[in-house]
């Protein structure tokens, strides 16, 4: 089970707030809910009945009796609805079906090329999603939404990619509209690093409210979680590490971090062209590749040192294809961050390798939808229809 609810203190001014409390999956009696929230027994009973009618909570056995008939418990019902998570990378795609607790029920992946354009890529993704639903004997009526992660800048409020550098044909393409024509439910879109941050946070660091996920692959980017919430910025571009310059470089014409530490840049130093070439060289024991990857880690660390001083995260998670090649990248990051950041900011800072694996992205896409659809205001609106 993953934690998708955050750490909000109990409040229950509405039925949606009450559901938020129950999303911790602890079975409770109505009396226990009343004591926890301060609501009257009659108000709790009416709100629980509304949630039972929609199938969002379910009976969960009986509590011990203190005399008389044992009181019934109720609990969140995560299997009542489903979400689809879609994680599209430069050369891969993963689609998964998850329940409302973030448990992945079915998953499928394939090699693909984002450069082939939005129609064939999204056609593949939606077809796989519908196929997975049939595999677990469910249908579109059970879905509350679809979450999509893309390897480029996304305006989250509209779901439109904006000038994505490795995605020809995708600029301002209506991704939510295309997906809804195949799967007529709510569709949310974000960049891949943000959904990776959500997935990694839920799977491995649910108690860390200040976390930064750094992806080093074809590009370099970061997903920022502060106060337990993903921070997208005013237009969705927060976390764009790749276009920052190293502190010691001088304009004009100085390279961005991505031009120095991205997979293709490292590969060029080794006579290759792609991140896969770097990984192959490291796994073959090439000493030059070891040093090139470690230097890339130092370069990333130069930028992250300033981020650590500014935001004071408790955890930095380093992921992406280059990070999976071994410890050389993260060793370089640690070397510089711990030396250049102020002691108070690094006193309890953990810099770790991603634990989420290939499922972190689709899980993050699913969590993005779950947290939107089950937000108290959204639940109240659903119940009012």
MOURJO-V284944 format. One record per backbone hydrogen bond with DSSP energy under -0.5 kcal/mol. NH is the residue of the N-H (numbers start at 0). CO is the residue of the C=O. If there is no record, write none. Layout:
((NH/CO) (NH/CO))
//
This chain:
((1/100) (2/201) (3/1) (7/4) (17/13) (18/14) (19/15) (20/16) (21/17) (22/18) (22/19) (23/20) (24/21) (26/24) (27/73) (29/71) (32/28) (33/29) (34/30) (35/31) (36/32) (37/33) (43/39) (44/40) (45/41) (46/42) (47/43) (48/44) (49/45) (50/46) (51/47) (52/48) (53/49) (54/51) (55/50) (56/50) (57/74) (59/60) (59/72) (62/70) (72/60) (73/27) (74/57) (75/21) (76/55) (77/75) (79/76) (80/77) (81/141) (82/97) (83/144) (84/95) (85/146) (86/93) (87/85) (87/148) (88/86) (88/91) (92/109) (93/86) (94/107) (95/84) (96/105) (97/82) (98/102) (99/77) (99/80) (101/98) (103/101) (104/96) (105/96) (107/94) (109/92) (111/90) (113/89) (115/112) (116/113) (120/116) (121/117) (122/118) (123/119) (124/120) (125/121) (126/122) (127/123) (128/124) (129/125) (130/126) (131/127) (132/128) (133/129) (134/130) (135/131) (136/133) (137/132) (141/138) (142/139) (143/81) (144/81) (145/185) (146/83) (147/187) (148/85) (149/189) (151/149) (154/159) (155/153) (157/154) (158/154) (159/154) (160/172) (161/152) (162/160) (166/163) (169/166) (171/160) (172/169) (174/172) (177/173) (178/174) (179/175) (180/176) (181/177) (181/178) (182/178) (184/182) (187/145) (189/147) (191/149) (194/190) (195/191) (196/192) (197/193) (198/194) (199/195) (200/196) (201/197) (202/198) (203/199) (204/199) (204/200) (207/204) (208/206) (210/208) (210/224) (211/314) (212/222) (213/211) (213/316) (214/212) (214/220) (215/213) (215/318) (216/214) (216/218) (220/214) (221/238) (222/212) (223/230) (224/210) (224/222) (225/223) (225/228) (227/208) (228/225) (230/223) (231/229) (237/231) (239/236) (240/238) (241/219) (242/239) (243/240) (245/254) (248/245) (256/243) (257/241) (259/255) (259/256) (260/256) (261/257) (262/216) (265/261) (266/262) (267/263) (268/264) (269/265) (269/266) (270/267) (271/266) (277/273) (278/274) (279/275) (280/276) (281/277) (282/278) (283/279) (284/281) (285/280) (286/284) (289/285) (290/286) (291/287) (292/288) (293/289) (294/290) (295/291) (296/292) (297/293) (298/294) (299/295) (300/296) (301/297) (302/298) (303/299) (304/300) (305/301) (305/302) (306/302) (307/303) (308/304) (309/305) (310/306) (311/307) (313/209) (314/209) (315/349) (316/211) (317/315) (317/351) (318/213) (318/316) (321/215) (322/215) (323/319) (324/321) (325/322) (330/326) (331/327) (332/328) (333/329) (334/330) (335/331) (336/332) (337/333) (339/335) (340/336) (344/341) (345/341) (346/342) (348/345) (349/313) (351/315) (351/349) (353/317) (358/355) (359/356) (361/357) (362/358) (363/359) (364/360) (365/361) (366/362) (367/363) (368/364) (369/365) (370/366) (371/367) (372/368) (373/369) (374/371) (377/374) (378/374) (379/375) (380/376) (381/377) (382/378) (383/379) (384/380) (384/381))
//
